[in-house]
Amino acid sequence: MAGRLQDKVAIVTGAGSVGPGWGNGRAIACRFAQEGARVFAVDRNPQALEETVQRVREAGGKILTHIADVTADAAIQGMVQACIQAWGRIDVLVNNVGGSRKGGPVALSEADWDAQLDYNLKSVFLACKHVLPHMQEQGGGAIVNIASTSGIRWTGSAQVGYASAKAGVIQFSRVMAVEYAPQRIRSNCVIPGQLHTPMVEVRLAGQRAGGDVDQLLAQRQSRIPLPFMGDGRDTANAALFLASDEARFITGTELRVDGGMSARCD
C-alpha cells in the first residue's frame, strides 16, 4: 500500500535535534519517510542529524542530509539547488527551525531581538522565497510552517522576540496561502504547544527551573487540559496531514497541537 507522501520530495529544515529523542524536526523527517517521502533533511549541525538518519534508515525510508544556516540567503539557495540536483523537484517544504530567547522588551538586547527574528521568521521567508518558484513550475506543492503557541498566547515566560516572530510566521503563512492558491500551492501552520522534546532537558530546564527537569515538566503539564504531554511525534502527525493530499482543500489555516492549552486561555 502506498504511503500518504509516496515518492514526494520533502525538505525538512531543523531536521536534527539538540539531544536524543523526538524533537519536532526529527519526528517530521521520520514520519514523512515512513509514509514514502524522499526526505531532504537540513540542519546546521551534522551531529544533530545522525539519529534522524539512523531512525529513517531503520524504518526503510529514503533520506539525504544537507548542512546549512537557514538564516543566510546563499545557504538557502544552495539547499534548494542541492535538493533539485539530487531528486529533481520539491513537493513539500517544512520550515521547522526555531528557538526561544527569554526576555521582555527591556531585558532583551537589540542583538538578541534581531537574532530571534532572523532565526524564527527570516528563515521561513528565505526558504519560501527560493522554493516557491520550483513549486510554481511543477504546478503545485505544500508548505508547512511550524509556529508556536507563544505566537498566539502568553505561555509562561516573557520571550517577546520569539513570540513576535512566531506570530509573524502565522500571518506570513496566511498571506502566502492566498497569493499562491491559484498556483495550487498550499500554505499552513502547525502550532505546537508545550511538548516534551529534547529541548526541555538540554536547554529549557536550565533557563527556567534551575536545571530541575521534573519541576519544569510539572509546570508545563499544569497548563495542559489533557492529562499527559505530547512530543515531537504529535507535531509530525499534524504536519503529515497538512502536507498530504488529504488536506488538498486546506490552506491558510493553523492546526494547534497543544493538548487544549490555548483553548483554556481563550
SERO-4910 file (N, C-alpha, C, O; in steps of 0.05 Angstrom, whole numbers):
BEGIN
 pado doro    nc1    nc2    nc3   cac1   cac2   cac3    cc1    cc2    cc3    oc1    oc2    oc3
  Met    A     17    -24      0      0      0      0     18     25      0     36     27     16
  Ala    A     12     44    -18     28     68    -20     24     86      5      3     87     16
  Gly    A     46     99     12     44    118     34     31    144     27     26    149      4
  Arg    A     25    159     47     10    184     43     27    206     29     16    225     19
  Leu    A     53    202     29     71    220     15     88    205     -5    111    212    -10
  Gln    A     78    183    -16     94    165    -32    108    180    -55     96    193    -72
  Asp    A    135    177    -55    153    188    -76    153    218    -77    165    229    -96
  Lys    A    141    232    -59    143    261    -58    170    269    -45    180    255    -27
  Val    A    181    291    -54    206    302    -43    199    323    -23    185    343    -29
  Ala    A    209    320      2    203    338     23    229    349     36    245    334     46
  Ile    A    232    375     35    253    388     51    243    393     79    221    404     83
  Val    A    258    385     98    252    390    127    275    404    139    297    393    142
  Thr    A    272    430    146    293    444    159    292    439    190    271    434    201
  Gly    A    315    442    202    316    435    231    310    406    236    296    400    255
  Ala    A    320    389    218    313    360    219    329    345    240    324    321    244
  Gly    A    348    358    253    363    345    274    348    350    301    324    355    301
  Ser    A    363    348    322    352    354    349    375    360    367    397    351    363
  Val    A    369    375    388    390    383    407    399    360    425    419    362    440
  Gly    A    384    338    425    390    315    441    376    290    432    360    292    412
  Pro    A    380    267    445    366    243    437    336    246    441    326    259    459
  Gly    A    321    232    423    292    232    426    277    247    404    289    252    383
  Trp    A    252    252    409    234    262    388    231    292    389    211    303    399
  Gly    A    250    307    378    246    335    371    227    337    348    223    317    334
  Asn    A    216    360    343    197    364    322    208    357    294    196    342    279
  Gly    A    232    368    288    243    363    262    250    334    257    245    324    235
  Arg    A    262    321    276    269    293    273    244    276    269    243    259    252
  Ala    A    224    282    285    199    266    283    186    271    256    175    252    244
  Ile    A    186    295    246    174    301    220    189    286    198    177    273    181
  Ala    A    215    287    198    231    273    178    225    244    178    222    231    157
  Cys    A    224    232    202    220    203    204    191    196    195    187    176    181
  Arg    A    172    211    204    144    205    197    139    208    167    125    191    155
  Phe    A    151    228    155    148    232    126    160    208    111    149    198     92
  Ala    A    184    200    120    197    177    107    181    152    110    180    136     91
  Gln    A    169    148    133    152    124    137    128    124    117    119    103    110
  Glu    A    120    148    109     97    150     90    107    152     61     91    161     44
  Gly    A    132    145     56    141    143     28    155    167     17    162    167     -7
  Ala    A    158    188     32    172    212     22    202    208     20    213    192     35
  Arg    A    214    221      1    243    224     -1    250    249     15    244    271      6
  Val    A    263    246     37    267    268     56    294    281     52    315    267     52
  Phe    A    294    307     48    319    323     46    321    337     73    309    358     77
  Ala    A    337    326     91    339    335    118    361    355    122    384    350    115
  Val    A    353    379    132    372    402    134    376    409    163    356    411    178
  Asp    A    401    414    170    407    425    197    434    438    195    449    433    176
  Arg    A    440    455    214    466    468    214    487    452    229    511    458    228
  Asn    A    478    431    243    495    414    260    495    386    249    475    372    252
  Pro    A    517    376    237    517    349    226    511    328    247    497    308    241
  Gln    A    521    331    272    517    311    293    487    309    300    478    287    307
  Ala    A    473    331    298    445    331    305    428    314    286    406    305    293
  Leu    A    439    309    262    424    294    242    430    264    243    416    248    231
  Glu    A    449    256    259    457    228    259    435    209    268    429    189    255
  Glu    A    422    216    290    400    199    300    376    200    280    363    179    276
  Thr    A    371    223    268    350    225    248    355    205    225    337    190    217
  Val    A    379    206    214    385    188    192    383    159    201    372    143    186
  Gln    A    393    152    224    391    125    234    363    115    236    356     93    227
  Arg    A    345    132    247    317    124    251    303    121    224    287    102    220
  Val    A    309    139    205    296    137    179    305    111    165    289     97    153
  Arg    A    330    106    165    341     82    152    331     56    165    326     36    151
  Glu    A    328     56    191    317     33    205    288     28    196    279      5    196
  Ala    A    274     49    189    247     46    180    245     41    150    223     38    140
  Gly    A    268     39    137    268     33    108    262     57     91    255     54     68
  Gly    A    266     81    102    260    106     88    283    116     72    306    107     75
  Lys    A    278    137     56    299    149     39    305    177     51    286    193     56
  Ile    A    330    183     54    338    208     66    365    217     55    383    201     53
  Leu    A    368    243     50    393    256     45    396    279     64    376    291     72
  Thr    A    420    285     72    424    307     91    439    330     77    453    327     58
  His    A    435    353     89    448    378     78    452    396    102    435    400    119
  Ile    A    476    408    103    484    426    125    481    454    115    492    462     95
  Ala    A    465    470    129    461    498    121    451    515    145    438    505    163
  Asp    A    459    540    144    448    561    162    425    574    148    428    589    129
  Val    A    400    568    157    377    576    143    370    606    146    350    616    136
  Thr    A    387    621    160    384    650    162    400    664    141    399    689    139
  Ala    A    415    649    124    433    661    104    422    655     76    417    632     69
  Asp    A    418    676     60    406    673     34    422    654     16    410    636      3
  Ala    A    448    657     16    464    640     -2    462    611      7    462    593    -10
  Ala    A    461    606     33    459    578     43    432    566     35    431    543     28
  Ile    A    411    582     35    384    572     27    384    566     -3    373    546    -11
  Gln    A    396    584    -19    398    578    -47    412    552    -52    404    536    -69
  Gly    A    434    548    -38    449    523    -41    433    499    -32    435    478    -45
  Met    A    417    501    -11    400    480     -2    380    472    -23    376    448    -29
  Val    A    367    491    -35    346    486    -55    359    474    -80    349    454    -92
  Gln    A    382    485    -89    395    474   -112    404    445   -108    402    428   -126
  Ala    A    414    439    -84    423    412    -78    400    392    -78    403    370    -88
  Cys    A    377    400    -68    354    383    -68    345    378    -97    338    355   -104
  Ile    A    344    399   -113    335    396   -141    355    378   -156    347    361   -172
  Gln    A    381    382   -152    401    365   -165    398    336   -157    402    318   -174
  Ala    A    392    331   -132    390    303   -122    365    289   -131    366    266   -140
  Trp    A    342    303   -129    316    290   -133    298    303   -153    276    294   -159
  Gly    A    307    326   -165    292    337   -188    268    354   -182    257    366   -200
  Arg    A    259    355   -157    235    370   -151    232    375   -121    248    364   -105
  Ile    A    213    392   -113    207    396    -85    177    397    -83    164    416    -92
  Asp    A    166    377    -70    136    375    -67    127    387    -41    105    398    -39
  Val    A    144    385    -20    136    393      7    160    408     19    183    400     17
  Leu    A    153    430     32    173    445     48    162    448     76    140    458     80
  Val    A    178    438     96    171    442    124    192    461    136    216    453    138
  Asn    A    184    484    144    201    503    158    198    499    188    179    508    201
  Asn    A    218    484    199    216    476    227    236    490    245    234    488    270
  Val    A    255    504    234    276    517    251    263    537    270    246    553    262
  Gly    A    272    537    295    263    557    314    275    553    341    286    531    347
  Gly    A    274    573    357    284    571    384    279    598    399    279    619    386
  Ser    A    276    596    425    268    620    440    291    632    456    310    618    464
  Arg    A    288    657    461    307    672    479    289    687    499    272    702    492
  Lys    A    294    682    525    278    694    546    283    724    547    305    733    543
  Gly    A    262    739    553    265    768    558    243    784    545    235    780    523
  Gly    A    233    804    560    214    823    550    228    846    536    253    845    532
  Pro    A    214    868    529    226    889    513    250    903    526    268    912    512
  Val    A    249    905    552    272    918    566    295    899    570    318    907    565
  Ala    A    290    875    578    311    856    584    325    846    559    349    841    559
  Leu    A    310    842    537    321    831    513    339    851    499    330    874    494
  Ser    A    363    844    492    381    862    478    372    865    449    357    848    438
  Glu    A    381    887    436    374    891    408    385    869    391    373    860    372
  Ala    A    410    860    398    422    839    382    406    813    384    402    799    364
  Asp    A    396    807    408    380    782    412    353    785    398    343    765    387
  Trp    A    342    809    398    317    813    384    321    808    354    305    793    341
  Asp    A    342    819    343    347    814    314    352    785    308    343    774    288
  Ala    A    367    771    326    373    743    322    347    726    324    344    707    309
  Gln    A    329    733    342    304    718    344    287    721    319    276    701    309
  Leu    A    286    745    307    271    748    283    284    734    259    270    722    243
  Asp    A    310    735    258    325    721    237    320    691    238    313    678    219
  Tyr    A    323    680    262    323    651    266    295    640    262    291    619    249
  Asn    A    275    653    273    248    643    273    230    652    250    211    638    242
  Leu    A    236    675    238    218    686    217    233    689    190    222    681    169
  Lys    A    256    702    191    271    705    166    277    679    153    277    676    128
  Ser    A    283    659    169    289    632    158    265    621    141    270    608    121
  Val    A    241    626    151    217    618    136    215    633    110    209    622     89
  Phe    A    218    659    111    217    676     88    237    667     66    230    665     43
  Leu    A    262    663     74    282    656     54    277    628     42    280    625     17
  Ala    A    269    609     58    263    583     46    240    584     27    241    572      5
  Cys    A    219    598     34    196    601     16    204    616     -9    195    609    -31
  Lys    A    219    637     -6    228    653    -29    241    637    -51    236    641    -74
  His    A    257    617    -42    272    602    -62    259    575    -70    266    564    -91
  Val    A    240    566    -54    226    541    -61    202    547    -78    195    531    -96
  Leu    A    188    568    -73    163    574    -88    166    574   -118    148    563   -131
  Pro    A    187    585   -130    189    584   -159    189    556   -170    178    551   -192
  His    A    201    537   -156    202    509   -165    174    497   -162    166    482   -180
  Met    A    160    503   -141    133    492   -138    115    503   -160     97    489   -170
  Gln    A    118    529   -167    103    540   -188    108    526   -215     89    520   -230
  Glu    A    133    520   -221    139    506   -245    127    478   -246    118    469   -267
  Gln    A    126    465   -223    115    438   -221     85    437   -222     73    417   -229
  Gly    A     72    460   -216     43    461   -216     31    456   -188      7    450   -187
  Gly    A     47    459   -167     35    457   -140     55    448   -120     78    441   -126
  Gly    A     46    447    -95     63    439    -73     50    445    -47     28    458    -46
  Ala    A     62    437    -25     52    442      2     74    453     20     96    442     21
  Ile    A     68    474     34     87    486     53     74    485     81     51    493     85
  Val    A     89    474    100     80    472    127    101    487    145    124    479    146
  Asn    A     91    508    158    109    523    175    102    516    204     79    515    212
  Ile    A    123    512    220    120    505    248    122    530    265    143    542    267
  Ala    A     99    538    276     98    562    293    100    554    322    115    536    329
  Ser    A     84    567    340     85    561    368     61    574    381     51    595    372
  Thr    A     51    562    403     30    575    418     40    601    430     23    618    436
  Ser    A     66    605    432     76    632    440     68    654    421     68    677    428
  Gly    A     62    646    396     54    666    376     25    674    378     16    692    364
  Ile    A     10    660    396    -19    667    399    -27    672    428    -48    682    433
  Arg    A    -10    664    447    -17    666    475      8    671    492     31    667    483
  Trp    A      4    681    516     25    681    537     28    652    546      8    639    553
  Thr    A     53    641    546     56    613    552     74    608    576     85    586    579
  Gly    A     77    628    593     91    623    618    116    640    624    125    641    647
  Ser    A    127    652    603    150    669    608    152    691    586    142    687    564
  Ala    A    165    713    593    168    735    574    190    727    554    213    724    561
  Gln    A    182    723    529    201    717    507    190    732    482    181    720    463
  Val    A    192    759    485    178    776    466    188    773    437    173    775    418
  Gly    A    214    768    434    225    764    407    214    739    394    206    739    371
  Tyr    A    214    717    409    205    691    399    175    693    393    166    685    371
  Ala    A    159    704    412    130    706    408    124    723    384    106    716    368
  Ser    A    138    745    380    132    763    357    139    749    331    124    751    312
  Ala    A    162    735    331    170    721    306    150    699    299    143    696    276
  Lys    A    141    683    319    123    661    313     95    672    305     82    660    288
  Ala    A     87    694    316     62    707    307     66    715    278     47    713    261
  Gly    A     89    725    271     96    732    243     95    709    225     85    711    202
  Val    A    104    685    234    103    661    217     74    654    210     68    646    188
  Ile    A     56    657    229     28    650    225     16    669    203      4    659    185
  Gln    A     20    695    206      9    713    187     23    711    160     10    714    139
  Phe    A     49    707    160     64    703    135     51    679    120     48    681     95
  Ser    A     45    658    134     34    634    121      7    640    109      0    629     87
  Arg    A     -9    656    122    -36    663    112    -34    679     86    -48    674     67
  Val    A    -17    700     87    -14    717     64     -4    701     40    -14    704     18
  Met    A     16    684     45     27    668     23      6    648     13      5    643    -11
  Ala    A    -11    638     30    -31    619     22    -50    631      1    -57    619    -19
  Val    A    -58    656      6    -77    669    -12    -64    676    -38    -75    672    -60
  Glu    A    -39    686    -37    -25    694    -61    -20    670    -80    -23    672   -104
  Tyr    A    -13    647    -68     -5    624    -85    -26    603    -88    -21    582   -101
  Ala    A    -50    607    -77    -71    588    -81    -78    583   -111    -82    560   -118
  Pro    A    -78    603   -128    -84    598   -157    -63    580   -170    -68    567   -190
  Gln    A    -39    578   -158    -18    560   -169    -18    532   -156      0    516   -159
  Arg    A    -39    527   -140    -42    501   -126    -20    496   -106    -12    473   -102
  Ile    A    -10    518    -94      9    515    -73     -5    522    -46    -15    544    -43
  Arg    A     -5    503    -28    -18    507     -3      2    514     19     24    505     19
  Ser    A     -7    531     37     10    541     59     -6    540     85    -26    553     88
  Asn    A      4    525    104     -9    522    130     11    522    153     35    518    148
  Cys    A      1    525    177     18    524    201     10    502    220    -14    497    223
  Val    A     29    490    233     25    474    257     33    492    280     54    505    279
  Ile    A     17    492    301     23    508    325     26    489    348      7    483    362
  Pro    A     51    480    353     55    462    376     54    478    402     60    501    404
  Gly    A     44    464    423     44    475    450     69    467    465     91    464    454
  Gln    A     66    462    491     88    456    508     92    426    509     81    411    525
  Leu    A    109    417    490    114    388    486    139    379    502    156    396    510
  His    A    141    353    506    165    342    519    184    334    497    183    311    488
  Thr    A    200    352    488    220    347    468    248    348    481    250    356    504
  Pro    A    269    340    467    296    341    478    304    369    488    321    372    505
  Met    A    291    390    476    297    417    484    292    422    514    306    438    527
  Val    A    273    407    526    267    410    554    291    404    571    299    420    588
  Glu    A    302    380    567    325    372    583    350    388    577    365    396    595
  Val    A    355    393    551    381    405    543    382    435    549    404    445    556
  Arg    A    360    449    546    362    478    547    342    491    567    350    506    584
  Leu    A    316    484    564    296    499    578    297    495    609    292    514    623
  Ala    A    303    471    618    303    467    647    324    484    660    319    495    682
  Gly    A    347    487    647    368    505    658    360    534    658    368    549    676
  Gln    A    345    542    639    337    570    636    314    577    656    313    600    666
  Arg    A    296    558    662    271    565    675    266    550    701    247    557    716
  Ala    A    281    529    707    275    514    731    301    506    746    301    486    760
  Gly    A    322    521    742    347    515    756    358    488    750    373    476    766
  Gly    A    352    478    726    362    452    718    344    428    726    350    405    720
  Asp    A    322    434    740    304    413    750    284    406    728    264    420    725
  Val    A    289    384    714    272    377    691    244    370    701    225    378    689
  Asp    A    242    354    723    216    346    733    199    370    741    175    371    736
  Gln    A    212    390    753    197    415    760    186    429    736    163    438    736
  Leu    A    203    431    715    194    445    691    171    430    678    152    442    669
  Leu    A    174    403    676    153    387    664    127    390    679    105    391    667
  Ala    A    128    391    706    104    395    722     91    422    717     67    424    715
  Gln    A    108    443    714     97    469    708     83    470    681     61    481    679
  Arg    A     95    457    662     84    457    635     58    440    634     39    448    622
  Gln    A     59    417    647     35    399    648     11    413    661    -12    408    654
  Ser    A     17    430    681     -5    444    695    -21    462    677    -44    469    684
  Arg    A    -10    469    654    -25    487    635    -41    471    615    -56    483    599
  Ile    A    -38    445    614    -49    428    593    -73    413    603    -71    397    622
  Pro    A    -97    417    591   -121    402    600   -118    372    597   -126    357    616
  Leu    A   -107    361    575   -103    332    573    -83    323    595    -65    338    601
  Pro    A    -87    300    606    -70    291    629    -44    279    621    -33    262    635
  Phe    A    -33    287    598     -6    278    590      6    299    572     -8    317    562
  Met    A     31    297    566     45    316    550     53    303    524     65    281    524
  Gly    A     48    316    501     56    305    475     86    309    471    100    321    487
  Asp    A     95    299    447    123    304    440    124    309    410    103    315    397
  Gly    A    148    309    398    151    316    370    135    299    351    129    308    329
  Arg    A    128    275    359    113    257    341     84    268    336     72    264    315
  Asp    A     74    283    356     48    295    353     49    318    333     31    321    316
  Thr    A     70    334    334     74    354    314     77    342    286     66    352    267
  Ala    A     92    320    285     97    306    259     71    296    247     68    299    222
  Asn    A     54    285    262     28    275    251     11    298    240     -2    294    220
  Ala    A     12    321    254     -3    344    243      9    354    217     -5    360    198
  Ala    A     36    355    217     50    364    192     45    345    169     41    353    147
  Leu    A     44    319    175     39    299    155     12    303    142      9    303    118
  Phe    A     -8    307    159    -35    312    148    -36    337    130    -47    335    108
  Leu    A    -24    359    139    -25    383    123     -8    381     97    -15    395     78
  Ala    A     12    365     98     29    361     74     16    342     54     23    343     30
  Ser    A     -1    325     63    -12    304     46    -36    314     30    -46    335     34
  Asp    A    -44    297     10    -67    303     -6    -93    302      9   -114    311     -1
  Glu    A    -93    290     33   -117    291     49   -125    319     57   -148    325     62
  Ala    A   -105    337     57   -111    366     63   -111    383     38   -104    406     39
  Arg    A   -120    371     15   -118    385    -10   -135    410    -11   -129    428    -27
  Phe    A   -156    412      6   -173    436      6   -169    453     31   -186    469     39
  Ile    A   -145    450     43   -138    465     67   -114    482     61    -93    472     55
  Thr    A   -117    509     64    -95    527     61   -101    552     77   -124    560     80
  Gly    A    -80    565     86    -82    590    101    -94    586    129   -107    603    140
  Thr    A    -89    562    141   -100    557    167    -79    546    186    -56    542    178
  Glu    A    -87    542    211    -69    533    232    -81    509    246   -105    508    251
  Leu    A    -64    490    253    -72    466    268    -57    466    294    -32    463    295
  Arg    A    -71    470    316    -59    471    343    -54    443    353    -71    425    351
  Val    A    -30    439    364    -23    413    376    -13    419    404     11    420    409
  Asp    A    -32    423    422    -25    433    448    -41    421    472    -40    432    494
  Gly    A    -55    399    467    -70    386    488    -92    403    500   -101    398    522
  Gly    A   -100    423    485   -122    441    494   -112    465    510   -128    480    520
  Met    A    -86    469    511    -75    491    528    -85    518    519    -94    534    536
  Ser    A    -84    524    493    -92    550    484   -122    554    486   -131    577    488
  Ala    A   -138    533    484   -167    535    488   -174    544    517   -192    559    521
  Arg    A   -158    534    536   -162    542    564   -157    571    567   -169    584    584
  Cys    A   -140    583    551   -132    611    553   -152    629    538   -151    653    541
  Asp    A   -169    617    520   -187    634    504   -206    650    522   -223    664    512
***
